[in-house]
C-alpha cells in the first residue's frame, strides 16, 4: 500500500484522489492522536488558500475534529507559514493547512504542523496514517457526546496577528520604493499589500482577485512573465511573487531579471555576513543549487552546506548545526530567527531590507551571482534500483564530468515519486550540456529501461 503522506502532506485532485471523506478521517485521526495524552479537548488550527475546494475540505476536517472531541479554530484564507506561527502563539496541539501550494486549482492538499510550528516528523505521520486506515476499515474509536462534542471557533482576527508578526521581523522601511506584487490569486492577496504599504512602499498589486479557480494560473512564482513585464512597464524598483499558499517567494529586479531562491540566499547571506549575523558564514541549500550559487558564496567568504532535495532536510540541517538561513532554488527560504518553516512574506521583506541597506539598485545585487546554464532530462525507466552501481552509467557520468571540468557538474538522481531518473548538467556552454546530458540519459535508458 502506497504511503498516504507525500513529501508535503496528503495531496491529489480534489474530490477524486483527495476526498472529503479522507479529510474527515484526517481531522478525526489528528484529534485522536494529539488528544491522547490529555483530558482537555485538543485545539487544532486550520487555514486554507483560495481554491474552490478549500471550503469543502475545511468543513470535512472540522467535522472530523469535532466528532473526536476536538476544538477547531478556523483562520480562513491565510498563508501556510501563518498557521505555523499561530499554532505556537495559541498553544494549539497542531495546525492544518488546506493547500496544494503551486499546483493548479483542481488539486488540493492537507498538511500538518505540530504545536511547535514545525512540520510533522515522518514517524508521527506514520502514526496518523495507521489511525486513518483504522477509521477507514472499522471506526470503533470513542465518540464523545453531550458537552464533550467538539466545537468550532471562527477567528477573523488571526490574519492581523500574522500581519503584525511579519512586520515585526523587518527593521527597515521602504518609503520611496515602488514595488510590483504578484499574489498568485492565492493566500497572500490580503496580507502582503497591507504589509508593504504599512512599511512605506508604493505598491502595484497584480493577480490578487481570487475566484476559486485562478490560483497560480499564469501568475505567481511559477509563472514570472507578467511580473517581469509589470515591473518594466511601471518603472518599479522591485517585484515580488508568491505561490498559491505563500510559503515561497521569488523576486524581480528593476531590469526585469528574475531573482530566484539561489540569488535570494546570496543576497541575504552577504547582507548577514556584513552585519555579523550569519553563524559560521554558512548557508544551507540542496543538491539542486546552481553552481553559480556556490561560486558566489565562496567569493563572499562564506560556505555552503548541502542536503538532499526538500525543505525539511534543509531545516533539519539548520537546526542541528545552528545555521540561520537556508532554502531552495524554488524560493522556499527559511530564516530560523523568525520562522519554523519557509515564509514567503518574511523572505520578501528580508530581501527588500538587504537591497535597502546596500544603497544600491536591486540589479547590482542580482549580479553578485552568475546563473550557469542548467539542463534537466527526465528518463522514464523500468526500475530505479541499482542504477548507482551500474558501471556503464558511472562511466558515462565520469566522462561528462571530465568534459565539464571545474566549471560544471553533473547530478543524476531518482525521482522520489515517479519511475524516473533525472539527469542534470550545469556549465557555461548550453550546447555542450545538451550533448553530455542526452548522452548520459541514453545510457540510463539502455541500462535501466
C-alpha positions in Angstrom: 0.0 0.0 0.0 1.4 3.4 -1.0 2.2 5.8 1.8 -0.6 8.3 2.4 1.6 11.2 3.2 3.9 12.5 0.5 6.8 14.9 0.8 4.4 17.7 1.9 1.3 16.2 3.3 -1.6 14.4 1.6 -2.2 15.8 -1.9 -4.2 15.0 -5.0 -7.0 16.0 -7.3 -9.8 17.5 -5.2 -12.9 15.3 -4.8 -11.2 12.5 -6.8 -7.9 11.4 -5.3 -8.3 13.6 -2.2 -11.9 13.3 -1.0 -13.9 15.0 1.8 -14.2 11.5 3.4 -10.4 11.3 3.6 -10.3 14.9 5.0 -12.9 13.9 7.7 -10.8 10.9 8.7 -7.6 13.0 8.8 -9.3 15.5 11.1 -10.6 12.8 13.3 -7.3 10.9 13.3 -5.4 14.1 14.2 -7.7 14.8 17.2 -7.4 11.2 18.4 -3.6 11.3 18.1 -2.9 14.8 19.6 -5.5 14.4 22.3 -4.4 11.1 23.6 -2.3 12.3 26.5 -4.7 15.0 27.8 -8.1 15.3 29.3 -8.6 18.7 27.6 -10.1 19.0 24.2 -7.2 19.4 21.8 -7.0 22.7 19.9 -6.3 22.3 16.2 -5.9 25.4 14.0 -7.0 25.3 10.3 -6.1 27.6 7.4 -6.6 27.4 3.7 -5.7 29.0 0.4 -8.2 30.3 -2.2 -9.0 27.1 -4.0 -12.7 26.3 -4.8 -12.4 23.0 -2.9 -10.9 24.6 0.3 -14.2 25.2 2.0 -15.3 21.6 1.4 -12.2 20.3 3.0 -12.3 22.8 5.8 -15.9 21.6 6.6 -14.9 17.9 6.4 -11.8 18.4 8.6 -13.8 20.4 11.1 -16.4 17.7 11.3 -13.7 15.1 11.9 -12.2 17.1 14.7 -15.5 17.8 16.4 -16.6 14.2 16.2 -13.5 13.2 18.2 -14.0 15.9 20.7 -11.5 18.5 19.5 -11.7 22.3 19.2 -11.3 23.6 15.6 -10.0 27.2 15.3 -10.6 28.4 11.7 -8.4 31.1 10.4 -9.9 31.2 6.9 -7.8 32.2 3.9 -4.2 32.7 5.2 -0.6 31.8 4.2 0.8 28.5 5.2 3.5 29.9 7.4 0.9 31.9 9.3 -0.5 28.6 10.6 3.0 27.5 11.8 3.3 30.8 13.7 -0.2 30.9 15.0 -0.1 27.3 16.2 2.7 28.3 18.5 1.2 31.5 19.6 -2.2 29.9 20.6 -0.6 26.8 22.0 -2.5 24.6 19.6 -1.8 20.8 19.5 -1.5 21.0 15.8 -2.0 23.2 12.7 -3.6 22.1 9.4 -3.2 23.8 6.1 -5.5 23.1 3.2 -3.5 23.9 0.1 -1.7 22.3 -2.9 0.8 25.2 -2.9 1.9 25.9 -6.5 -0.3 23.3 -8.1 -3.3 24.1 -10.3 -6.7 24.9 -8.6 -8.2 21.4 -9.2 -5.6 19.9 -6.9 -5.6 20.3 -3.1 -3.7 19.1 -0.1 -3.8 18.7 3.6 -0.6 19.3 5.5 0.1 19.3 9.2 2.3 21.3 11.6 2.9 20.3 15.2 2.1 22.7 18.1 5.8 23.8 17.9 5.2 25.2 14.4 7.4 22.5 12.7 6.2 20.1 10.0 5.4 16.7 11.5 8.3 14.1 11.5 7.8 11.0 9.3 7.2 8.9 12.4 4.2 11.0 13.5 2.8 11.0 10.0 3.1 7.2 10.0 1.1 7.0 13.3 -1.6 9.3 11.9 -1.8 7.1 8.8 -2.3 4.0 10.9 -5.2 5.7 12.6 -6.7 6.8 9.3 -6.6 3.3 8.0 -8.3 2.0 11.2 -11.0 4.6 10.8 -11.5 3.6 7.2 -11.8 -0.1 8.0 -13.5 -0.2 11.4 -14.1 3.1 13.2 -14.5 1.8 16.8 -12.9 4.9 18.4 -14.9 6.7 21.1 -17.4 9.3 20.0 -17.9 12.0 22.7 -21.4 13.0 23.4 -23.1 15.9 25.3 -20.8 18.7 26.2 -17.7 16.7 25.2 -18.6 17.0 21.5 -16.0 19.4 19.9 -16.7 22.9 18.8 -15.6 25.5 16.2 -14.1 28.9 16.7 -14.2 31.3 13.7 -11.3 33.7 14.2 -11.2 36.7 11.8 -8.5 38.3 13.9 -5.8 35.7 13.2 -4.8 37.2 9.9 -4.0 40.6 11.5 -2.0 38.8 14.2 0.2 37.2 11.5 0.5 40.6 9.6 1.7 42.2 12.8 4.2 39.4 13.3 5.6 39.7 9.8 6.0 43.4 10.1 7.9 42.9 13.4 10.6 40.9 11.6 11.7 43.8 9.5 13.8 46.7 10.8 13.7 48.7 7.6 11.1 51.0 6.0 10.6 51.2 2.2 9.4 54.7 1.8 10.1 55.9 -1.8 10.3 52.3 -3.2 8.0 51.3 -6.0 7.1 47.6 -5.8 5.0 45.3 -8.0 3.4 42.5 -6.1 2.1 39.3 -7.7 -0.1 37.4 -5.2 -0.8 34.4 -7.5 -4.5 34.8 -6.7 -3.6 32.9 -3.6 -3.3 33.2 0.1 -1.0 36.3 0.1 -3.6 38.5 -1.6 -4.7 40.3 1.6 -1.6 40.0 3.7 1.2 41.3 1.5 -0.3 44.5 0.1 -1.1 45.6 3.7 2.4 44.7 5.0 4.3 46.5 2.2 2.1 49.6 2.4 2.4 49.7 6.2 6.2 49.8 5.7 6.0 52.7 3.4 6.3 51.2 -0.1 4.2 52.3 -3.1 2.6 49.0 -4.3 1.2 48.0 -7.6 -0.7 44.7 -7.0 -1.4 42.1 -9.7 -3.1 38.8 -9.6 -4.9 39.5 -6.3 -8.5 38.8 -7.3 -9.0 35.1 -6.4 -12.2 33.4 -7.7 -11.5 29.8 -6.6 -10.2 28.6 -9.9 -7.5 31.2 -10.9 -4.9 30.4 -8.2 -1.4 30.0 -9.8 -3.0 30.4 -13.3 -0.2 32.0 -15.4 0.9 34.0 -12.4 2.8 33.8 -9.2 6.3 32.3 -8.6 5.8 29.5 -11.2 4.9 32.0 -14.0 7.0 35.1 -13.6 6.4 36.7 -17.1 3.6 39.0 -16.1 5.5 40.3 -13.1 8.6 40.9 -15.2 6.5 42.9 -17.7 4.7 44.9 -14.9 8.0 45.9 -13.3 9.3 47.3 -16.5 6.1 49.0 -17.6 5.6 50.6 -14.2 9.3 51.6 -13.8 9.3 49.8 -10.5 12.3 49.3 -8.2 11.4 45.7 -7.4 8.9 42.9 -8.0 7.7 40.1 -5.6 5.9 36.9 -6.5 4.4 34.3 -4.1 3.0 30.9 -4.8 -0.6 29.9 -4.0 0.0 29.3 -0.3 2.7 32.0 0.1 5.4 29.8 1.6 7.6 30.7 -1.3 8.9 34.0 -2.7 10.8 34.8 -5.9 11.7 38.4 -7.0 12.4 40.5 -10.0 14.9 43.4 -10.1 14.3 46.8 -11.8 15.6 45.4 -15.1 13.1 42.6 -15.0 15.7 39.9 -14.2 14.5 37.0 -12.1 15.9 36.7 -8.6 15.4 33.0 -7.8 16.0 31.2 -4.5 19.7 30.9 -5.1 20.0 34.6 -5.7 17.9 35.4 -2.7 20.2 33.3 -0.5 23.3 35.0 -1.9 21.8 38.5 -1.4 20.6 37.8 2.2 23.7 35.8 3.2 26.1 38.6 2.1 24.0 41.1 4.0 24.1 38.9 7.1 27.8 38.4 6.8 28.3 42.2 6.7 26.2 42.6 9.9 28.0 39.7 11.5 24.7 37.7 12.0 25.5 34.7 9.8 26.8 31.9 12.1 29.9 30.2 10.7 29.3 32.3 7.5 27.3 29.3 6.3 24.2 28.9 4.1 22.3 25.6 3.7 20.9 24.6 0.3 20.2 21.4 -1.7 22.0 19.4 -4.3 20.0 21.4 -6.9 21.6 24.7 -6.1 23.2 26.3 -9.2 27.0 26.1 -9.4 27.0 29.9 -9.7 25.5 30.0 -6.2 28.4 28.0 -4.8 30.9 30.3 -6.5 29.2 33.5 -5.3 29.0 32.3 -1.7 32.7 31.3 -1.8 33.8 34.6 -3.3 31.9 36.4 -0.5 33.9 34.4 2.1 31.1 32.0 3.0 30.5 28.3 2.8 27.6 26.1 1.8 26.1 23.0 3.5 24.3 20.7 1.0 21.3 18.5 1.7 19.1 16.3 -0.4 16.1 18.0 -2.2 13.3 19.1 0.2 12.9 22.0 2.6 12.5 19.6 5.6 16.1 18.4 5.0 17.3 22.0 4.8 15.6 22.8 8.1 16.9 19.6 9.7 20.5 20.6 8.9 20.0 24.2 10.0 18.5 23.2 13.4 21.2 20.5 14.0 24.1 22.9 13.3 22.8 26.3 14.4 22.6 27.8 10.9 20.3 30.8 10.3 19.4 30.8 6.6 18.8 28.1 4.1 16.5 27.2 1.2 15.9 26.1 -2.3 16.1 27.5 -5.8 12.3 27.4 -5.9 12.1 30.3 -3.4 11.3 28.2 -0.3 13.6 30.1 2.1 13.9 29.6 5.8 15.1 32.2 8.3 15.3 30.3 11.7 15.5 33.7 13.6 11.9 34.3 12.5 10.1 31.2 11.4 9.9 27.4 11.7 9.2 26.9 8.0 9.5 28.7 4.6 7.7 32.0 4.9 7.2 34.0 1.6 6.2 37.3 3.2 9.2 37.2 5.6 11.5 36.3 2.8 10.2 39.2 0.7 10.9 41.7 3.5 14.4 40.3 4.2 15.4 40.6 0.5 14.0 44.1 0.3 15.8 45.0 3.5 19.1 43.7 2.1 18.6 45.9 -1.0 17.7 49.0 1.1 20.8 48.5 3.4 23.1 48.1 0.4 22.1 51.5 -1.0 22.4 50.0 -4.5 19.9 49.0 -7.2 18.5 45.5 -7.0 20.2 44.6 -10.3 23.6 45.2 -8.7 22.8 42.6 -6.1 21.3 40.2 -8.7 24.7 40.4 -10.4 26.5 39.1 -7.3 25.7 35.7 -8.7 26.1 34.4 -12.3 23.5 31.7 -13.1 25.1 28.9 -15.1 23.0 27.2 -17.8 21.3 24.1 -16.4 19.7 21.3 -18.3 17.5 18.6 -16.8 16.5 15.4 -18.7 13.9 13.0 -17.2 14.4 9.4 -18.2 11.5 7.1 -17.7 12.8 3.7 -16.5 11.5 0.2 -15.7 13.4 0.2 -12.4 15.2 2.8 -10.3 17.0 0.0 -8.4 20.8 -0.4 -8.8 21.5 2.5 -11.1 24.2 3.9 -8.7 26.2 0.7 -9.1 25.8 0.3 -12.9 29.3 0.5 -14.4 28.1 1.9 -17.8 26.1 4.7 -16.1 29.0 5.5 -13.8 31.4 5.7 -16.8 29.1 8.0 -18.7 28.8 10.3 -15.7 32.6 10.3 -15.2 33.2 11.1 -18.8 30.8 14.0 -18.7 32.4 15.4 -15.6 35.8 15.3 -17.2 34.5 17.3 -20.2 32.9 19.9 -17.9 35.9 20.2 -15.6 35.8 22.7 -12.7 33.3 24.9 -14.4 30.4 22.4 -14.4 28.9 19.5 -12.8 26.5 16.5 -13.3 23.9 15.3 -10.9 22.0 12.1 -11.5 19.2 11.2 -9.1 16.0 9.1 -9.0 12.6 10.8 -8.7 11.0 10.3 -5.3 7.5 9.9 -6.7 7.7 8.7 -10.3 9.6 5.9 -12.3 12.1 8.5 -13.5 15.8 9.0 -13.2 16.7 12.7 -13.5 19.9 13.7 -15.3 21.0 17.3 -14.7 24.1 19.1 -16.0 25.4 22.6 -15.4 28.1 24.5 -17.1 28.9 27.7 -19.1 28.0 26.2 -22.5 24.4 25.2 -23.2 25.2 23.2 -26.4 27.8 21.2 -24.5 25.3 20.5 -21.7 22.8 19.2 -24.3 25.2 16.7 -25.8 26.5 15.5 -22.4 23.1 15.3 -20.7 21.4 13.3 -23.5 24.4 11.0 -23.9 24.1 10.0 -20.2 20.3 9.8 -20.5 20.7 7.4 -23.4 22.9 5.1 -21.3 20.5 5.3 -18.3 17.6 4.4 -20.6 19.5 1.5 -22.1 20.6 0.1 -18.8 17.5 0.7 -16.7 14.7 0.9 -19.3 
